[in-house]
Amino acid sequence: VHAVWFVDGKTVHMAAGAHDFQPRNPKDDQIYRIIDISDPTKPFEKGRWWYPGTREGDSAPPPPRLPAQFDTGFRAHNTNVFPERPDRAYLGYIDGGAIVLDISNPADIKMVSHWNHSPPFNGFTHTLLPLFERNLWIVSDECVQDDGKDWPKLVWVVDSRLDSNPLPIGTFPAPPYDTFAKPSLVPSVQKRCSLALFSMRAFGSTTPPTPTRCRKWLITCRPRLRSRPKVPCSSTTCMWTIENWFIPLTASRVVFTSSK
């Protein structure tokens, strides 16, 4: 299991493998699964979906793959279902791009919308966030290679008014390559231990969308110091440095992003 989405108190939407799912390529081992846990003592699968052509025995041909250095798989990453549209699942499907599924009948899930920037970009769609009141998607990429070797990774704004034709209309401001690939560390922490480093940015958008960064947080997490030499990575404390003051905007026009 990679991701779990649970908001209605009875249904788990998740990216996971399955003992009876045999991918044609081992990199395609995570599918979208719907698990009913309305009776927590008797969970059962209500439905599943995978990218056509990725399972052994599929009638569809295998999807064309990215170049080997960027091939991270056609597999589910985020599997989000929102109260505003409980009949839709919004998936980041890594090299499969951004996908919207009709899940009104979990036994017969259908893809209703699909957008993918790769190729020519380098894959790994992480999350699809719908802004329902504005008919927009915010689609984020993830960097998974050291030193920014899979640069560029962007946050996209997509016009979603027509399911059959999602249209990219902008990207969020991206940091320079050196900042992206080789972020500076907090000196006092860098000398003491290894750490995970990421930043959070808030963007305001106008109409038509022109995202502008209005606040940035630099967040560093380091292991708690303990007497024993090995420290579980899950035990962390965080130090926060706020670089810029927030420019007030309405909530529906602010998108928070993180980079790591």
C-alpha positions as CSV (number, residue, x, y, z in Angstrom):
1,V,0.0,0.0,0.0
2,H,1.3,3.4,-0.9
3,A,-1.5,5.9,-0.4
4,V,-4.8,5.7,1.6
5,W,-7.7,8.2,1.2
6,F,-10.5,7.9,3.8
7,V,-13.0,10.7,4.2
8,D,-16.5,9.3,4.3
9,G,-16.1,6.9,7.3
10,K,-16.8,3.8,5.3
11,T,-14.7,3.6,2.1
12,V,-10.9,3.4,1.7
13,H,-9.5,4.5,-1.7
14,M,-5.9,3.4,-2.0
15,A,-3.0,2.8,-4.3
16,A,-1.8,-0.7,-3.6
17,G,-0.8,-4.0,-5.1
18,A,-2.9,-7.2,-5.0
19,H,-1.9,-10.8,-4.8
20,D,-4.0,-11.6,-7.8
21,F,-2.8,-8.7,-10.0
22,Q,0.2,-9.6,-12.2
23,P,1.7,-6.6,-13.9
24,R,3.4,-7.0,-17.3
25,N,6.2,-4.8,-16.0
26,P,7.2,-5.0,-12.4
27,K,7.2,-1.2,-12.2
28,D,3.4,-1.2,-12.7
29,D,2.5,-3.0,-9.5
30,Q,0.2,-0.4,-7.8
31,I,-3.4,-0.1,-8.9
32,Y,-6.4,1.8,-7.6
33,R,-8.5,-0.2,-5.2
34,I,-11.8,0.6,-3.4
35,I,-12.2,-1.1,0.0
36,D,-15.5,-1.1,1.9
37,I,-14.9,-0.9,5.7
38,S,-18.4,0.0,6.8
39,D,-18.1,-3.1,8.9
40,P,-14.5,-2.9,10.1
41,T,-14.5,-6.6,11.0
42,K,-15.3,-7.6,7.4
43,P,-13.6,-5.3,4.9
44,F,-14.0,-6.2,1.3
45,E,-13.0,-4.9,-2.1
46,K,-15.8,-3.1,-4.0
47,G,-13.8,-2.3,-7.1
48,R,-10.4,-1.8,-8.7
49,W,-8.9,-0.1,-11.8
50,W,-5.6,-0.2,-13.5
51,Y,-4.0,1.5,-16.5
52,P,-5.2,-0.4,-19.6
53,G,-2.5,-2.7,-20.9
54,T,-0.4,-3.0,-17.7
55,R,-1.8,-6.3,-16.5
56,E,-0.9,-9.7,-17.8
57,G,-3.8,-10.9,-20.0
58,D,-5.1,-7.4,-20.9
59,S,-6.5,-7.0,-24.4
60,A,-5.0,-3.5,-24.6
61,P,-1.4,-3.2,-25.7
62,P,1.2,-2.2,-23.2
63,P,1.5,1.6,-23.0
64,P,4.6,3.2,-24.5
65,R,7.2,3.7,-21.8
66,L,9.4,6.7,-21.1
67,P,13.2,6.4,-21.6
68,A,14.7,4.0,-19.2
69,Q,16.3,6.8,-17.0
70,F,12.9,8.3,-16.4
71,D,10.7,5.2,-16.4
72,T,9.1,5.0,-12.9
73,G,6.0,3.0,-13.9
74,F,2.3,3.2,-14.8
75,R,1.0,2.9,-11.3
76,A,-1.4,4.7,-8.9
77,H,0.1,7.3,-6.6
78,N,-2.6,9.5,-5.1
79,T,-6.2,8.3,-5.1
80,N,-8.4,11.1,-4.0
81,V,-12.2,11.2,-3.8
82,F,-13.9,14.4,-2.6
83,P,-17.3,15.0,-0.9
84,E,-18.2,17.4,-3.8
85,R,-18.0,14.5,-6.3
86,P,-18.2,11.2,-4.5
87,D,-18.7,9.5,-7.9
88,R,-15.3,10.6,-9.2
89,A,-11.8,9.5,-8.2
90,Y,-8.9,11.9,-9.0
91,L,-5.7,10.0,-9.5
92,G,-2.1,10.9,-10.0
93,Y,-0.9,7.9,-11.9
94,I,2.9,8.5,-12.1
95,D,4.0,8.0,-15.7
96,G,0.3,7.5,-16.6
97,G,-0.4,11.2,-15.9
98,A,-3.6,12.7,-14.3
99,I,-6.7,10.5,-14.5
100,V,-10.3,11.0,-13.5
101,L,-12.5,7.9,-13.0
102,D,-16.2,7.5,-12.8
103,I,-16.7,5.3,-9.7
104,S,-20.5,5.6,-9.4
105,N,-20.5,1.8,-10.1
106,P,-17.4,0.5,-8.3
107,A,-17.8,-2.9,-10.1
108,D,-17.5,-1.1,-13.5
109,I,-15.1,1.8,-13.1
110,K,-14.6,4.0,-16.3
111,M,-12.0,6.5,-17.1
112,V,-13.7,9.8,-18.0
113,S,-10.7,12.2,-18.3
114,H,-7.0,11.8,-18.9
115,W,-4.1,14.3,-19.3
116,N,-0.4,13.5,-19.5
117,H,2.5,15.8,-20.1
118,S,5.0,13.0,-20.6
119,P,6.6,12.7,-23.1
120,P,8.1,15.2,-23.7
121,F,8.4,15.8,-20.0
122,N,9.9,13.3,-17.6
123,G,6.9,11.7,-15.9
124,F,5.9,11.1,-12.3
125,T,2.5,12.7,-11.8
126,H,2.0,12.9,-8.1
127,T,-1.4,14.5,-7.3
128,L,-4.5,15.8,-9.1
129,L,-6.3,18.4,-7.1
130,P,-9.6,19.6,-8.5
131,L,-10.8,23.2,-7.9
132,F,-14.4,22.5,-8.5
133,E,-15.8,26.0,-8.3
134,R,-13.3,27.1,-10.9
135,N,-13.2,24.1,-13.3
136,L,-9.5,23.7,-12.8
137,W,-7.1,21.0,-11.9
138,I,-3.8,21.5,-10.1
139,V,-1.5,18.7,-11.1
140,S,1.8,18.2,-9.4
141,D,5.0,16.3,-10.4
142,E,7.4,14.7,-8.1
143,C,11.2,14.7,-8.3
144,V,12.6,11.2,-7.6
145,Q,16.2,11.5,-8.7
146,D,19.2,12.9,-6.9
147,D,20.7,16.2,-8.0
148,G,17.6,17.1,-10.1
149,K,18.5,14.6,-12.8
150,D,14.8,14.4,-13.7
151,W,14.4,18.1,-13.9
152,P,12.0,19.9,-14.6
153,K,9.3,19.1,-12.2
154,L,6.3,21.5,-12.3
155,V,2.9,22.3,-10.8
156,W,0.4,22.6,-13.7
157,V,-2.9,24.5,-14.0
158,V,-5.3,22.6,-16.2
159,D,-8.7,23.7,-17.6
160,S,-11.1,20.9,-16.8
161,R,-14.3,22.2,-18.2
162,L,-14.5,19.4,-20.8
163,D,-13.8,15.9,-19.5
164,S,-12.7,14.7,-22.9
165,N,-10.2,17.5,-23.4
166,P,-8.4,18.8,-20.3
167,L,-6.2,21.6,-21.4
168,P,-3.0,22.9,-19.6
169,I,-3.1,26.7,-19.3
170,G,-0.3,27.5,-17.0
171,T,2.4,26.4,-14.5
172,F,3.3,27.7,-11.1
173,P,6.6,29.7,-10.8
174,A,9.4,27.2,-10.5
175,P,12.7,27.7,-8.6
176,P,16.0,28.0,-10.5
177,Y,17.6,24.7,-11.3
178,D,20.4,25.1,-8.7
179,T,17.8,25.7,-6.0
180,F,15.7,22.8,-7.1
181,A,18.6,20.3,-7.5
182,K,20.9,21.4,-4.6
183,P,18.9,23.1,-1.8
184,S,20.9,24.7,0.9
185,L,20.7,23.2,4.4
186,V,20.4,24.9,7.8
187,P,24.1,25.0,8.9
188,S,23.5,24.3,12.6
189,V,21.5,21.2,11.7
190,Q,23.7,20.1,8.9
191,K,26.7,19.8,11.2
192,R,24.8,17.6,13.7
193,C,22.9,15.0,11.7
194,S,21.4,13.9,8.4
195,L,18.0,15.4,7.7
196,A,15.1,15.5,5.3
197,L,14.5,18.9,3.7
198,F,11.5,20.3,2.0
199,S,9.7,23.6,1.5
200,M,6.1,24.7,1.4
201,R,4.9,27.4,-0.8
202,A,1.5,29.2,-1.1
203,F,0.4,30.5,-4.5
204,G,-2.4,32.9,-5.2
205,S,-4.1,32.7,-8.6
206,T,-6.1,35.3,-10.6
207,T,-8.6,34.9,-13.4
208,P,-7.4,34.0,-15.9
209,P,-5.0,31.9,-13.8
210,T,-1.6,33.5,-13.4
211,P,-0.2,31.8,-10.2
212,T,2.1,34.0,-8.1
213,R,4.0,32.9,-5.0
214,C,2.8,34.8,-1.9
215,R,4.5,32.8,0.9
216,K,7.2,30.3,1.4
217,W,8.2,28.1,4.3
218,L,11.4,26.2,4.7
219,I,10.9,23.1,6.8
220,T,13.7,20.9,8.0
221,C,13.1,17.7,9.9
222,R,15.9,15.9,11.8
223,P,15.9,12.7,14.0
224,R,15.6,13.2,17.7
225,L,18.9,12.6,19.5
226,R,18.8,9.4,21.5
227,S,21.4,7.3,23.3
228,R,21.2,4.4,20.9
229,P,23.1,4.9,17.6
230,K,20.2,4.1,15.2
231,V,17.2,6.4,15.2
232,P,13.9,5.4,13.4
233,C,13.3,7.9,10.6
234,S,9.7,8.3,11.7
235,S,10.9,10.0,14.9
236,T,11.4,13.6,13.9
237,T,11.2,17.1,15.2
238,C,10.7,20.0,12.8
239,M,12.1,23.5,12.8
240,W,10.2,26.1,10.8
241,T,11.6,29.2,9.2
242,I,9.1,31.6,7.6
243,E,10.7,33.7,4.9
244,N,7.9,35.9,3.7
245,W,4.8,37.3,5.2
246,F,1.5,36.1,3.8
247,I,-0.4,38.2,1.3
248,P,-4.1,37.7,2.2
249,L,-6.2,36.0,-0.4
250,T,-9.4,34.1,-0.3
251,A,-9.0,30.4,0.4
252,S,-10.4,29.3,-3.0
253,R,-7.6,31.2,-4.7
254,V,-4.7,29.8,-2.7
255,V,-2.9,26.6,-3.4
256,F,-0.3,25.1,-1.0
257,T,2.5,23.1,-2.5
258,S,5.5,21.3,-1.0
259,S,8.8,20.3,-2.5
260,K,11.3,17.9,-1.0
